[in-house]
Amino acid sequence: MRVLVYDAHSYDQTFLRAANKDNFELDFTASQLDLQTAALAAGYEALCCFVNDQASAPVLERLAAGGTRCIALRSTGFNNVDLEAAERLGITVMRVSSYSPYAVAEHAVALLMTLNRRTHRAFNRTREFNFRLAGLLGRDIHGLTAGVVGTGKIGAAFASIMKGFGCTLLGYDVAENPACQALGMRYLPLNEVLAQSDIVSLHVPLMPKTRHLINAETLALMKPGAYLINTSRGGLVDTEALIEALRDNRLGGVGLDVYEEEEGKFFKDLSDQVMGDEVLARLMTFPNVLITGHQAFFTEQAVTTIAETTMGNLADFAAGRSNGNVLKPN
């Protein structure tokens, strides 16, 4: 079976080839999937896509006309795929339902600790032999209250780390996780979690009901000086409202590994261009905002699992088998 891998970087090729073990004919393109680049997939029975590839209904129709019957996502999230259109067109969509939760949880903590202790600013200072401490004052994380919004595997891993720091744990989710309750987490409505937490970390999927979960109204509920961390999906946060909250000095710091308009920017080198996204450029001006380029998942263990699961999904499709990673419309 021939498989075209979209949005492929050198590391994608390395890990997917290792997991493939010559089972399938893999071809790679750096192009992201959209209505124009869908033509590249003509003659490929299966595709492999990532988070910013767009599989809307028009794209899927073009893919189906070219013979595509399977889309293997090398991600957990699937908000970029029209599942109803895929089912109508007879295209099987499969995802990586889980990989190392520690990768994302640990990156969320890295963002938090960097913001709190200003290690990124200290790094730049000391390289210029400036060893003054003014402006680098942090807080003890021990004794603070950490609010975990979304307590699945990643949220639970984050909660476990924060428990180790000596934090009080609050949680919000549609279903309570016994593993989090065992850590001493108290589940409360979202408004109460936001109002009582010194640290708020987002670990929920992006769906219509969670889009802009953090908005002007919910930001106003957060404690003055609180930290907001988002390593899940950019669309969870209303960026314009976030900028207003930062302008009003209502937040102690914001750590983002995702951004709601990241498509076409993240995973690319734009260092020799003028940043045309004025909202993103504005975010970068705040000294208490730290942005990374959707790298929370990017550990050796996680990328290995993603590649192996993706190739396993393709093997099951080729053999006519279903598995728990097959996505269906709600």
C-alpha positions, 0 to 999 in steps of 0.5 A: 500500500502506498502512503503519502505523509503530509507535513513531513519533517526530517524527524517524521521521516526518521521515526516513521521509516523505523516503525514501518519496517518496509511494510508500506511504500512511504512517500513524504511531502513538506506540504500541509494538506489543504484543497490545493495540495490534495492533488498530491495524494492522487493514487495513494490509498492512504495518507498520514496527516498532522495537526495543522493539515486540513481535512475539510469536506471539500478536501476529503471529496478531492481525496476520495476522487483520487482514490484515498480510503484511509487517513492516519492522523499522527495526533490525538486531536482530530478537530481538523477532520470533518468526520461526517464527510469522511464517513459519507465518502467511505474514508476511514480516519484513525488517530493516535489515541494516546502517547506519552502523557508525561511529555505534554505534562512535563512541558506544561511544568517547564513553561510554568517554572520558566515563567515563575523563575524567569530562567529564560530572562536570566539565561539572556542576562548572564550571557552578557555577564549581567548577574543582577537579580532585579526583575527575576523574583519568583514564588514558591510553587509549594503551597500554591493551588493548581487548577487542572482543566481536563483530567484525562491522562495528561491532566492526571500526569500534570496533577501528579507532578504538581502534587509532588511540588506540594500544591493543592489540587483542584480539577474540572472535567465532565468525568472525575478521574479516580487517579486524580482523586487519589492525589487529593484533587477536589473537583469543582465547577470551572468558575470555582477552579479558575477563581481559586487557582494560582496556576491553571493548566488546560488539558481538554480537547478542542470541540465546539463546546470548548472553543474559547473556554478561556475568554473575557468572562472566565479570565476575569474570574482568575486570581490576580497574578495567576499563571495560565498554561495551555499545552492542549489546543490554541482554540481553547483560549480567546487570544484577543481577550487574553491580550486584554487581560495581560494589558490590565496586568491581571495575570502573573504569566502565560505559557502557551505551546499552542495558538489558535492561529498557528496554522501556517506558522508553527513548525516553520522557520519564519525568522527571515520574514516580517510577522504578519500576524499582529496578534501573535506579534503582540503576544510576544511583546509581553515579558510575562508571556512564554510561547513555544512552537507546539513542541510539548509532545516532542520527546523521543518516547512520545514520537516513537509511540506516535510512529508505531501507533500510526503504522499499526493503524495503517496495518490494520486498515490494510488487513481490513481490521478495525481498532479502537483508534478509528474515529466516527462522527458523534 
